[in-house]
Amino acid sequence: MLSKFFKRVTFKGINLIESENNILKPKVKDNFIPDHHSPVRHMVNLANGQSSTFLRNYEKAKKTKSSYIIMEGDWGGQIYLSYPVNLIKCQFDRVEQLLNDINKIEWDDDGEGARIYFEAKKVGDGIAGGMKGGLITDSLWVHSRLEKLKDEIMDVLLGKRVRIDLELHYIKDDED
């Protein structure tokens, strides 16, 4: 039973809860979105009656056909890249460092909003997210703001280099 401050609302067949402030929130079982789900894509799927196959971790993704790594920043406000998991040749700690480096360049928020997700997708699928989202291709897709880094990112994923060159790409804010 909902309190007097909330009421049920149905939008496109999805049960939502409306608070006293008229804020709509998806009614997720126990108000819980699993850690291995991108909250943005999870809610977009709920709102549109769609589903995605989110994979729990890198080990599961390596065993799943057509799995992709998706890096995002700003809590899903920017999709950084997508890449087929079966093409990753570097150690996973380098993948994590790559996310941290990209996030430093794009948001410089100490990694608070940066995440790695694994999803089973097919070529041509879109990736819901801010700043026009992303795309699944048969190779590396990067956000347009990261085009200048694409070769370095690819080299990291292929194990040809340890990190992208932060000194070359990171511009520190003078106000710090």
N, C-alpha and C positions, 0 to 999 in steps of 0.2 A: 504494500500500500504506500502511495506517495503522500508526503506531507502536504499541508495546505499551501506551501510555498512553491510546489511543483505541479505541473499537469502533463499528461501524456499528449504527444502530438505524433501523427504519422505523416511522413513525407516520403513519397515514392515507395510506399510499402515498408519503410524502415521505421521502427519504433524509436522515437526521440523523447527526451525529457526537456521541458521548457521550465527554466527557473523563473523566479520572481523578476529577474532583470531581463527577461525575454531572450536569454541566451539558450540556443538549442545545442544539445549535446547528444551524441549517439548513446543509446542504451546498450552498452556492451556487457556481456555476462560479468557480473560482479565489478562493473566499471573497470575492466582490466584489459589492456592491450598487451599481448605478449612482447617481451623484450626483443625477440628476433623479428618482430614486425615493424616496419616503418609506420609510425603513427599516422602520418599524412596519407599514405597509400591505404592503410587499413580503414581509415574513416572515409576516404573517397570510395573505396570498394563498398562499404556499408551503404553509403548514400546512394550509390548507383546500382545496387543489387548485383555487384560483380564479385569475383573472388580472385585471389592471387595465391600462388603456392610459395609461401615464405618458408625458407629452409633454416633450420635451427642454428647451424654453424658451418664453418668451412669444411670440416670433415664430411658432413652430410652433403654439402654442395658438390664436393669432389666426386661423390658416388651417384649424383643425380644428373641424368642426361639433360642437356639444355639449361644448365644452371648458370647464373650470372652474378657477378659481384656488382653491387651498386653502392657507390659512395655518395653521401649527401652531407651538406652543411646547413647551418642556420635552422636546425631542427626540421629539415625537409624543405626549407625555403629555397634551397638551390641543390639541384642534382649535379654532382661533380663529374661522375663518369659511370659507365657500365662497360663490362668486359667479360667474355666467356671464362668461367672458372677453369675449364680444362686447358686454357692457354696460359695460365699463370705458371711461371717457372721459378720465381723467387721464393724465398722463405716468407712465411706469413708475417713475421715481425717487420719485414720490409714493406709489406702491404699496409700494415698499421702505421708505420712511419710515413709512408706516402700520403695517407689520409691526413695525418697531422700536419705535414708540410703544406699540402694544398689548402687545408683549412687556415693555416697561418697566413698564407698569401691572400685568401679570399675574405676571411672574417676576423682573423686575429682575436678570437674569443677564448683562448686557452682550451680549445677543443670541446667546449661545453655542448655545442650543437652538432658536432661531427659524428657520423655513424657509418658503419659498414653493414649492409644487409645482403643476404643471398636469396635469390628468387629464381624459380623455374619460369622461363619465359621463352618466347619464340621471336626470331628476327622480325622486325617491323613493329613489335609491341611498343607502345609508349610507356613512359614512366611518369606517373603523377608526381608533381612536386612544384615548388615555386620557380620563378624565373623561367617559365616556359617548359618546365619538366625536362625529361630526357628521352632517349630512344635506345632500343635494343638493336644492335647490328651484329654482323658476324665477326667483328673485331672490336677495337677500342672506339668508343664514342666518348667525347668530352664536351662539356658545356662550352659555348662559344667564348666565354671569358678565359678559358684555359687552353685555347688553340695554340698559343705560343709555347705551351708546355707539353704538348702532345707527344713529341718525340722523346722527351726526357721521361715522361710518365710511362710510355711504352717500354723504354729501356729498363726502368725499374721493374716493371711487371715481368719482363723477359729475363731478369737476373743479370742484365748487362751493366747495371750501375746500382749503387747502394741507395742513393737519394737523388731527388731533383736538386738543382742548384738554388738554394734559398737566397744566397747573397746576390745572385743575379736578378731574382724575381720579387723578393720581398722588399717593400718600401715601408719603412717604419714611420709611423705618425710622429711628427715633431713635438706633439703635445704631450707625449709620454714622459 
